[in-house]
Amino acid sequence: MYSVSAERSLRARHAMPGGKASERREHEHEYTVRATLRGRTLDDNGFLTDVDALDLQLKSALEGFRGTLLNEAPELQGRMPSMEVFAEMIWERMAEGLGKERLESMEIIVSESPTISASHARSFAD
């Protein structure tokens, strides 16, 4: 299995109603988001996918979240803005614009600090 990744950062805010006291009020994170594509075959030039296109797709997927309050994102519709849910929202946005030839799956990892992260991974066949 081959994989390629792109990584970008953004600042966004969220509040975690129902979470521990310190998480209930609105607060900001410098998120790092890594998108990893996986597949079993390479093209004739030895590439899984166009990494520049992957980077641009990640940049585009994150733009609507940059500087916002994640709780207000239309994709949430009453869901908690956890890192896991944020990763799933980014996965959905990324999947819409990707050319999936030779690609089998994608994983989105969202980190809110150097030591804390969550991910969402899924096959394109699902």
Backbone hydrogen bonds, N-H to C=O, Kabsch-Sander energy under -0.5 kcal/mol:
donor,donor_aa,acceptor,acceptor_aa,energy
2,Y,39,G,-3.3
4,V,37,L,-1.8
6,A,35,A,-1.9
8,R,33,V,-2.3
10,L,31,Y,-2.2
12,A,29,H,-1.8
13,R,68,T,-3.1
14,H,27,H,-2.3
16,M,23,E,-3.0
19,G,16,M,-2.7
23,E,20,K,-1.8
24,R,20,K,-1.0
24,R,21,A,-0.9
25,R,21,A,-0.7
27,H,14,H,-2.3
29,H,12,A,-2.6
31,Y,10,L,-2.5
31,Y,29,H,-0.9
32,T,111,S,-2.2
33,V,8,R,-3.3
34,R,109,I,-2.5
35,A,6,A,-2.7
36,T,34,R,-0.5
36,T,107,E,-2.8
37,L,4,V,-2.8
38,R,105,S,-2.5
39,G,2,Y,-1.8
41,T,102,R,-0.5
43,D,47,F,-3.2
46,G,43,D,-2.0
51,V,49,T,-0.8
54,L,50,D,-2.0
55,D,51,V,-2.4
56,L,52,D,-2.2
57,Q,53,A,-2.4
58,L,54,L,-2.3
59,K,55,D,-2.5
60,S,56,L,-2.5
61,A,57,Q,-2.4
62,L,58,L,-1.8
63,E,59,K,-1.3
64,G,60,S,-0.6
65,F,62,L,-1.9
66,R,62,L,-1.3
67,G,11,R,-3.7
68,T,65,F,-2.1
70,L,13,R,-3.3
70,L,68,T,-0.8
72,E,69,L,-2.2
73,A,70,L,-2.0
76,L,73,A,-1.6
77,Q,73,A,-0.8
79,R,76,L,-1.4
82,S,80,M,-1.8
86,F,82,S,-2.7
87,A,83,M,-2.7
88,E,84,E,-1.8
89,M,85,V,-2.5
90,I,86,F,-2.3
91,W,87,A,-2.4
92,E,88,E,-2.4
93,R,89,M,-2.1
94,M,90,I,-2.9
95,A,91,W,-2.7
96,E,92,E,-1.3
97,G,93,R,-0.7
97,G,94,M,-0.9
98,L,94,M,-0.6
98,L,95,A,-0.6
100,K,98,L,-0.7
103,L,100,K,-1.9
104,E,38,R,-3.7
105,S,38,R,-1.6
106,M,122,R,-2.0
107,E,36,T,-2.5
108,I,120,H,-2.7
109,I,34,R,-2.7
109,I,107,E,-0.5
110,V,108,I,-0.5
110,V,118,A,-3.1
111,S,32,T,-2.8
111,S,109,I,-0.5
112,E,116,I,-1.7
113,S,116,I,-1.2
116,I,113,S,-0.7
118,A,110,V,-2.2
120,H,108,I,-2.1
122,R,106,M,-2.0
124,F,104,E,-2.8
125,A,104,E,-0.5
126,D,123,S,-1.0
